[in-house]
Amino acid sequence: MKHWILDGHDIVETDLMTWAMWFETADRRVANDHVGDKRVSTVFLGIDHNFGDEGPPLLFETMVFGEGSFSEQACDRYSTWEEAVEGHARMVDSLKQPA
């Protein structure tokens, strides 16, 4: 299993121990917003969540949670900081649209 850390917004592949030490204190948050009773959170994961054999590693994740609940409402994953920022904004915008 490969591991990555952030250097600013740059992704750096590293060994397990370096990743673990960085992970303990790192600010992994890309963005966090509230839309009505939902919370949209986007974070750097540091391990690949692309569980297939094709495509780039998915190292960032946006999740939507119901207020007061940890139940997942929606989830998207991305390979780069820029994709994560854009994906977060799309998720926030989609929650602002009338049902």
N, CA, C and O atoms as a GROMACS GRO file, in nm:
protein
  396
    1MET      N    1   0.085  -0.118   0.000
    1MET     CA    2   0.000   0.000   0.000
    1MET      C    3   0.090   0.124   0.000
    1MET      O    4   0.186   0.133   0.076
    2LYS      N    5   0.055   0.220  -0.086
    2LYS     CA    6   0.130   0.345  -0.094
    2LYS      C    7   0.068   0.448  -0.001
    2LYS      O    8  -0.050   0.440   0.034
    3HIS      N    9   0.150   0.546   0.039
    3HIS     CA   10   0.106   0.652   0.130
    3HIS      C   11   0.152   0.786   0.076
    3HIS      O   12   0.259   0.797   0.015
    4TRP      N   13   0.071   0.889   0.098
    4TRP     CA   14   0.102   1.024   0.051
    4TRP      C   15   0.077   1.124   0.162
    4TRP      O   16  -0.008   1.104   0.248
    5ILE      N   17   0.153   1.234   0.158
    5ILE     CA   18   0.131   1.347   0.246
    5ILE      C   19   0.117   1.471   0.160
    5ILE      O   20   0.142   1.468   0.039
    6LEU      N   21   0.078   1.580   0.222
    6LEU     CA   22   0.070   1.708   0.152
    6LEU      C   23   0.188   1.796   0.189
    6LEU      O   24   0.229   1.803   0.306
    7ASP      N   25   0.243   1.862   0.088
    7ASP     CA   26   0.341   1.968   0.107
    7ASP      C   27   0.275   2.092   0.048
    7ASP      O   28   0.285   2.116  -0.073
    8GLY      N   29   0.208   2.169   0.132
    8GLY     CA   30   0.118   2.273   0.081
    8GLY      C   31   0.000   2.204   0.015
    8GLY      O   32  -0.073   2.130   0.081
    9HIS      N   33  -0.019   2.226  -0.114
    9HIS     CA   34  -0.124   2.156  -0.188
    9HIS      C   35  -0.066   2.046  -0.276
    9HIS      O   36  -0.140   1.980  -0.350
   10ASP      N   37   0.065   2.027  -0.270
   10ASP     CA   38   0.132   1.925  -0.350
   10ASP      C   39   0.129   1.791  -0.278
   10ASP      O   40   0.146   1.784  -0.156
   11ILE      N   41   0.106   1.686  -0.354
   11ILE     CA   42   0.100   1.549  -0.301
   11ILE      C   43   0.238   1.486  -0.314
   11ILE      O   44   0.300   1.490  -0.421
   12VAL      N   45   0.287   1.428  -0.203
   12VAL     CA   46   0.420   1.368  -0.200
   12VAL      C   47   0.406   1.223  -0.153
   12VAL      O   48   0.356   1.198  -0.043
   13GLU      N   49   0.451   1.128  -0.235
   13GLU     CA   50   0.450   0.988  -0.193
   13GLU      C   51   0.558   0.968  -0.087
   13GLU      O   52   0.668   1.022  -0.098
   14THR      N   53   0.525   0.888   0.016
   14THR     CA   54   0.620   0.870   0.126
   14THR      C   55   0.606   0.729   0.184
   14THR      O   56   0.521   0.651   0.142
   15ASP      N   57   0.689   0.699   0.280
   15ASP     CA   58   0.684   0.569   0.348
   15ASP      C   59   0.580   0.572   0.460
   15ASP      O   60   0.533   0.678   0.500
   16LEU      N   61   0.547   0.456   0.511
   16LEU     CA   62   0.443   0.441   0.612
   16LEU      C   63   0.470   0.522   0.738
   16LEU      O   64   0.380   0.590   0.787
   17MET      N   65   0.591   0.517   0.790
   17MET     CA   66   0.620   0.586   0.916
   17MET      C   67   0.614   0.738   0.900
   17MET      O   68   0.562   0.807   0.987
   18THR      N   69   0.665   0.790   0.790
   18THR     CA   70   0.658   0.934   0.765
   18THR      C   71   0.512   0.976   0.753
   18THR      O   72   0.471   1.077   0.810
   19TRP      N   73   0.434   0.898   0.679
   19TRP     CA   74   0.291   0.926   0.662
   19TRP      C   75   0.220   0.925   0.799
   19TRP      O   76   0.143   1.016   0.829
   20ALA      N   77   0.247   0.823   0.879
   20ALA     CA   78   0.179   0.811   1.009
   20ALA      C   79   0.212   0.928   1.101
   20ALA      O   80   0.123   0.982   1.168
   21MET      N   81   0.337   0.968   1.105
   21MET     CA   82   0.376   1.081   1.190
   21MET      C   83   0.313   1.211   1.139
   21MET      O   84   0.266   1.292   1.218
   22TRP      N   85   0.311   1.230   1.007
   22TRP     CA   86   0.250   1.350   0.948
   22TRP      C   87   0.100   1.350   0.976
   22TRP      O   88   0.043   1.454   1.012
   23PHE      N   89   0.037   1.235   0.959
   23PHE     CA   90  -0.108   1.222   0.971
   23PHE      C   91  -0.158   1.260   1.111
   23PHE      O   92  -0.268   1.312   1.125
   24GLU      N   93  -0.077   1.235   1.213
   24GLU     CA   94  -0.118   1.263   1.351
   24GLU      C   95  -0.149   1.410   1.375
   24GLU      O   96  -0.237   1.442   1.455
   25THR      N   97  -0.078   1.500   1.308
   25THR     CA   98  -0.093   1.643   1.336
   25THR      C   99  -0.132   1.727   1.215
   25THR      O  100  -0.150   1.848   1.227
   26ALA      N  101  -0.144   1.666   1.100
   26ALA     CA  102  -0.168   1.740   0.976
   26ALA      C  103  -0.307   1.802   0.972
   26ALA      O  104  -0.404   1.746   1.023
   27ASP      N  105  -0.314   1.918   0.911
   27ASP     CA  106  -0.444   1.978   0.878
   27ASP      C  107  -0.479   1.928   0.738
   27ASP      O  108  -0.428   1.979   0.638
   28ARG      N  109  -0.565   1.828   0.731
   28ARG     CA  110  -0.599   1.763   0.605
   28ARG      C  111  -0.723   1.823   0.540
   28ARG      O  112  -0.765   1.778   0.433
   29ARG      N  113  -0.781   1.923   0.603
   29ARG     CA  114  -0.907   1.980   0.552
   29ARG      C  115  -0.883   2.063   0.427
   29ARG      O  116  -0.796   2.150   0.423
   30VAL      N  117  -0.963   2.036   0.327
   30VAL     CA  118  -0.965   2.115   0.205
   30VAL      C  119  -1.073   2.222   0.218
   30VAL      O  120  -1.050   2.339   0.190
   31ALA      N  121  -1.193   2.178   0.262
   31ALA     CA  122  -1.304   2.272   0.279
   31ALA      C  123  -1.410   2.209   0.369
   31ALA      O  124  -1.419   2.087   0.382
   32ASN      N  125  -1.489   2.296   0.432
   32ASN     CA  126  -1.597   2.252   0.520
   32ASN      C  127  -1.707   2.358   0.515
   32ASN      O  128  -1.683   2.475   0.545
   33ASP      N  129  -1.827   2.318   0.476
   33ASP     CA  130  -1.938   2.412   0.463
   33ASP      C  131  -2.066   2.350   0.517
   33ASP      O  132  -2.080   2.228   0.524
   34HIS      N  133  -2.158   2.436   0.556
   34HIS     CA  134  -2.293   2.394   0.595
   34HIS      C  135  -2.392   2.449   0.495
   34HIS      O  136  -2.387   2.567   0.458
   35VAL      N  137  -2.483   2.363   0.452
   35VAL     CA  138  -2.592   2.403   0.363
   35VAL      C  139  -2.720   2.351   0.427
   35VAL      O  140  -2.746   2.230   0.425
   36GLY      N  141  -2.798   2.441   0.483
   36GLY     CA  142  -2.918   2.398   0.556
   36GLY      C  143  -2.876   2.308   0.671
   36GLY      O  144  -2.792   2.346   0.753
   37ASP      N  145  -2.935   2.190   0.677
   37ASP     CA  146  -2.902   2.096   0.785
   37ASP      C  147  -2.796   1.994   0.745
   37ASP      O  148  -2.779   1.892   0.813
   38LYS      N  149  -2.726   2.020   0.636
   38LYS     CA  150  -2.621   1.930   0.588
   38LYS      C  151  -2.484   1.993   0.607
   38LYS      O  152  -2.468   2.115   0.601
   39ARG      N  153  -2.384   1.908   0.630
   39ARG     CA  154  -2.245   1.952   0.637
   39ARG      C  155  -2.170   1.887   0.522
   39ARG      O  156  -2.181   1.766   0.500
   40VAL      N  157  -2.092   1.967   0.448
   40VAL     CA  158  -2.010   1.918   0.338
   40VAL      C  159  -1.864   1.930   0.381
   40VAL      O  160  -1.817   2.040   0.411
   41SER      N  161  -1.795   1.819   0.384
   41SER     CA  162  -1.657   1.814   0.430
   41SER      C  163  -1.570   1.751   0.322
   41SER      O  164  -1.602   1.644   0.270
   42THR      N  165  -1.459   1.818   0.288
   42THR     CA  166  -1.363   1.763   0.193
   42THR      C  167  -1.227   1.757   0.260
   42THR      O  168  -1.179   1.857   0.313
   43VAL      N  169  -1.165   1.639   0.258
   43VAL     CA  170  -1.038   1.617   0.326
   43VAL      C  171  -0.941   1.538   0.237
   43VAL      O  172  -0.982   1.469   0.143
   44PHE      N  173  -0.813   1.549   0.271
   44PHE     CA  174  -0.708   1.467   0.212
   44PHE      C  175  -0.701   1.337   0.290
   44PHE      O  176  -0.695   1.339   0.412
   45LEU      N  177  -0.702   1.223   0.220
   45LEU     CA  178  -0.702   1.093   0.286
   45LEU      C  179  -0.562   1.037   0.308
   45LEU      O  180  -0.535   0.974   0.410
   46GLY      N  181  -0.473   1.059   0.212
   46GLY     CA  182  -0.337   1.012   0.226
   46GLY      C  183  -0.313   0.867   0.187
   46GLY      O  184  -0.199   0.822   0.182
   47ILE      N  185  -0.420   0.794   0.161
   47ILE     CA  186  -0.409   0.659   0.106
   47ILE      C  187  -0.508   0.648  -0.009
   47ILE      O  188  -0.609   0.719  -0.012
   48ASP      N  189  -0.480   0.561  -0.102
   48ASP     CA  190  -0.558   0.549  -0.224
   48ASP      C  191  -0.692   0.481  -0.197
   48ASP      O  192  -0.698   0.368  -0.148
   49HIS      N  193  -0.798   0.552  -0.231
   49HIS     CA  194  -0.932   0.496  -0.219
   49HIS      C  195  -0.990   0.459  -0.356
   49HIS      O  196  -1.111   0.447  -0.371
   50ASN      N  197  -0.901   0.440  -0.455
   50ASN     CA  198  -0.940   0.384  -0.584
   50ASN      C  199  -0.915   0.234  -0.572
   50ASN      O  200  -0.802   0.188  -0.587
   51PHE      N  201  -1.018   0.161  -0.546
   51PHE     CA  202  -1.001   0.020  -0.515
   51PHE      C  203  -0.999  -0.068  -0.640
   51PHE      O  204  -0.998  -0.190  -0.630
   52GLY      N  205  -0.999  -0.004  -0.758
   52GLY     CA  206  -0.984  -0.077  -0.883
   52GLY      C  207  -0.838  -0.079  -0.925
   52GLY      O  208  -0.752  -0.023  -0.857
   53ASP      N  209  -0.812  -0.144  -1.036
   53ASP     CA  210  -0.676  -0.154  -1.086
   53ASP      C  211  -0.643  -0.047  -1.189
   53ASP      O  212  -0.530  -0.041  -1.237
   54GLU      N  213  -0.739   0.038  -1.223
   54GLU     CA  214  -0.717   0.138  -1.327
   54GLU      C  215  -0.742   0.277  -1.272
   54GLU      O  216  -0.819   0.298  -1.179
   55GLY      N  217  -0.673   0.373  -1.333
   55GLY     CA  218  -0.694   0.512  -1.297
   55GLY      C  219  -0.598   0.558  -1.189
   55GLY      O  220  -0.528   0.479  -1.127
   56PRO      N  221  -0.596   0.690  -1.169
   56PRO     CA  222  -0.504   0.748  -1.070
   56PRO      C  223  -0.552   0.722  -0.927
   56PRO      O  224  -0.668   0.688  -0.906
   57PRO      N  225  -0.463   0.738  -0.830
   57PRO     CA  226  -0.505   0.723  -0.690
   57PRO      C  227  -0.608   0.830  -0.652
   57PRO      O  228  -0.597   0.945  -0.694
   58LEU      N  229  -0.704   0.791  -0.575
   58LEU     CA  230  -0.807   0.883  -0.524
   58LEU      C  231  -0.770   0.914  -0.380
   58LEU      O  232  -0.787   0.831  -0.290
   59LEU      N  233  -0.720   1.036  -0.358
   59LEU     CA  234  -0.658   1.073  -0.231
   59LEU      C  235  -0.737   1.176  -0.152
   59LEU      O  236  -0.700   1.208  -0.039
   60PHE      N  237  -0.844   1.229  -0.210
   60PHE     CA  238  -0.928   1.330  -0.145
   60PHE      C  239  -1.072   1.281  -0.147
   60PHE      O  240  -1.112   1.205  -0.236
   61GLU      N  241  -1.150   1.326  -0.048
   61GLU     CA  242  -1.288   1.280  -0.039
   61GLU      C  243  -1.379   1.392   0.010
   61GLU      O  244  -1.348   1.461   0.107
   62THR      N  245  -1.491   1.409  -0.059
   62THR     CA  246  -1.598   1.498  -0.014
   62THR      C  247  -1.712   1.411   0.035
   62THR      O  248  -1.755   1.318  -0.033
   63MET      N  249  -1.759   1.441   0.155
   63MET     CA  250  -1.875   1.370   0.210
   63MET      C  251  -1.977   1.470   0.259
   63MET      O  252  -1.943   1.579   0.305
   64VAL      N  253  -2.103   1.432   0.248
   64VAL     CA  254  -2.214   1.512   0.298
   64VAL      C  255  -2.276   1.436   0.414
   64VAL      O  256  -2.306   1.318   0.402
   65PHE      N  257  -2.295   1.506   0.524
   65PHE     CA  258  -2.353   1.446   0.644
   65PHE      C  259  -2.478   1.524   0.681
   65PHE      O  260  -2.484   1.646   0.661
   66GLY      N  261  -2.577   1.454   0.736
   66GLY     CA  262  -2.693   1.521   0.793
   66GLY      C  263  -2.656   1.583   0.926
   66GLY      O  264  -2.579   1.523   1.002
   67GLU      N  265  -2.707   1.700   0.956
   67GLU     CA  266  -2.677   1.769   1.081
   67GLU      C  267  -2.712   1.680   1.200
   67GLU      O  268  -2.820   1.621   1.205
   68GLY      N  269  -2.620   1.671   1.294
   68GLY     CA  270  -2.643   1.591   1.414
   68GLY      C  271  -2.631   1.442   1.391
   68GLY      O  272  -2.662   1.363   1.480
   69SER      N  273  -2.586   1.403   1.273
   69SER     CA  274  -2.577   1.262   1.240
   69SER      C  275  -2.447   1.234   1.166
   69SER      O  276  -2.398   1.319   1.092
   70PHE      N  277  -2.391   1.118   1.188
   70PHE     CA  278  -2.271   1.081   1.115
   70PHE      C  279  -2.304   0.992   0.996
   70PHE      O  280  -2.214   0.935   0.934
   71SER      N  281  -2.432   0.981   0.962
   71SER     CA  282  -2.468   0.899   0.848
   71SER      C  283  -2.432   0.972   0.719
   71SER      O  284  -2.464   1.090   0.702
   72GLU      N  285  -2.365   0.902   0.631
   72GLU     CA  286  -2.321   0.959   0.504
   72GLU      C  287  -2.440   0.982   0.412
   72GLU      O  288  -2.525   0.895   0.395
   73GLN      N  289  -2.444   1.101   0.352
   73GLN     CA  290  -2.550   1.136   0.258
   73GLN      C  291  -2.502   1.124   0.114
   73GLN      O  292  -2.579   1.085   0.026
   74ALA      N  293  -2.376   1.158   0.088
   74ALA     CA  294  -2.316   1.152  -0.045
   74ALA      C  295  -2.165   1.150  -0.030
   74ALA      O  296  -2.111   1.190   0.072
   75CYS      N  297  -2.097   1.101  -0.135
   75CYS     CA  298  -1.951   1.092  -0.129
   75CYS      C  299  -1.894   1.098  -0.271
   75CYS      O  300  -1.945   1.033  -0.362
   76ASP      N  301  -1.787   1.176  -0.289
   76ASP     CA  302  -1.711   1.180  -0.413
   76ASP      C  303  -1.563   1.180  -0.377
   76ASP      O  304  -1.524   1.227  -0.270
   77ARG      N  305  -1.480   1.125  -0.467
   77ARG     CA  306  -1.336   1.119  -0.443
   77ARG      C  307  -1.259   1.176  -0.562
   77ARG      O  308  -1.307   1.176  -0.675
   78TYR      N  309  -1.136   1.225  -0.533
   78TYR     CA  310  -1.058   1.296  -0.632
   78TYR      C  311  -0.910   1.263  -0.618
   78TYR      O  312  -0.866   1.207  -0.517
   79SER      N  313  -0.834   1.298  -0.722
   79SER     CA  314  -0.690   1.270  -0.724
   79SER      C  315  -0.604   1.389  -0.686
   79SER      O  316  -0.493   1.370  -0.636
   80THR      N  317  -0.653   1.511  -0.708
   80THR     CA  318  -0.569   1.629  -0.682
   80THR      C  319  -0.642   1.728  -0.592
   80THR      O  320  -0.764   1.722  -0.576
   81TRP      N  321  -0.564   1.820  -0.534
   81TRP     CA  322  -0.621   1.926  -0.451
   81TRP      C  323  -0.720   2.008  -0.533
   81TRP      O  324  -0.830   2.038  -0.487
   82GLU      N  325  -0.681   2.043  -0.655
   82GLU     CA  326  -0.767   2.126  -0.740
   82GLU      C  327  -0.900   2.057  -0.769
   82GLU      O  328  -1.006   2.120  -0.763
   83GLU      N  329  -0.896   1.927  -0.800
   83GLU     CA  330  -1.019   1.851  -0.824
   83GLU      C  331  -1.104   1.848  -0.698
   83GLU      O  332  -1.227   1.857  -0.706
   84ALA      N  333  -1.041   1.836  -0.582
   84ALA     CA  334  -1.114   1.832  -0.455
   84ALA      C  335  -1.185   1.965  -0.429
   84ALA      O  336  -1.300   1.966  -0.386
   85VAL      N  337  -1.117   2.077  -0.454
   85VAL     CA  338  -1.178   2.209  -0.435
   85VAL      C  339  -1.298   2.224  -0.528
   85VAL      O  340  -1.404   2.270  -0.487
   86GLU      N  341  -1.280   2.187  -0.655
   86GLU     CA  342  -1.389   2.197  -0.753
   86GLU      C  343  -1.504   2.104  -0.717
   86GLU      O  344  -1.621   2.143  -0.726
   87GLY      N  345  -1.473   1.980  -0.677
   87GLY     CA  346  -1.576   1.884  -0.639
   87GLY      C  347  -1.654   1.928  -0.516
   87GLY      O  348  -1.775   1.909  -0.509
   88HIS      N  349  -1.584   1.987  -0.421
   88HIS     CA  350  -1.650   2.039  -0.301
   88HIS      C  351  -1.750   2.147  -0.341
   88HIS      O  352  -1.865   2.146  -0.296
   89ALA      N  353  -1.706   2.240  -0.426
   89ALA     CA  354  -1.794   2.349  -0.470
   89ALA      C  355  -1.916   2.295  -0.544
   89ALA      O  356  -2.027   2.344  -0.526
   90ARG      N  357  -1.895   2.194  -0.629
   90ARG     CA  358  -2.010   2.133  -0.701
   90ARG      C  359  -2.109   2.070  -0.603
   90ARG      O  360  -2.230   2.084  -0.619
   91MET      N  361  -2.056   2.002  -0.500
   91MET     CA  362  -2.143   1.937  -0.402
   91MET      C  363  -2.224   2.042  -0.326
   91MET      O  364  -2.344   2.025  -0.306
   92VAL      N  365  -2.158   2.150  -0.283
   92VAL     CA  366  -2.227   2.258  -0.213
   92VAL      C  367  -2.335   2.317  -0.303
   92VAL      O  368  -2.449   2.336  -0.260
   93ASP      N  369  -2.300   2.345  -0.428
   93ASP     CA  370  -2.397   2.402  -0.523
   93ASP      C  371  -2.515   2.308  -0.545
   93ASP      O  372  -2.629   2.353  -0.554
   94SER      N  373  -2.490   2.179  -0.553
   94SER     CA  374  -2.599   2.083  -0.576
   94SER      C  375  -2.696   2.080  -0.458
   94SER      O  376  -2.816   2.058  -0.477
   95LEU      N  377  -2.645   2.102  -0.336
   95LEU     CA  378  -2.733   2.102  -0.218
   95LEU      C  379  -2.814   2.231  -0.210
   95LEU      O  380  -2.918   2.234  -0.145
   96LYS      N  381  -2.768   2.336  -0.276
   96LYS     CA  382  -2.840   2.463  -0.276
   96LYS      C  383  -2.954   2.465  -0.377
   96LYS      O  384  -3.040   2.553  -0.372
   97GLN      N  385  -2.955   2.369  -0.469
   97GLN     CA  386  -3.059   2.363  -0.572
   97GLN      C  387  -3.189   2.312  -0.511
   97GLN      O  388  -3.188   2.225  -0.425
   98PRO      N  389  -3.303   2.370  -0.558
   98PRO     CA  390  -3.432   2.321  -0.506
   98PRO      C  391  -3.453   2.175  -0.542
   98PRO      O  392  -3.412   2.129  -0.649
   99ALA      N  393  -3.516   2.104  -0.452
   99ALA     CA  394  -3.540   1.959  -0.474
   99ALA      C  395  -3.641   1.932  -0.580
   99ALA      O  396  -3.671   1.816  -0.609
   0.00000   0.00000   0.00000
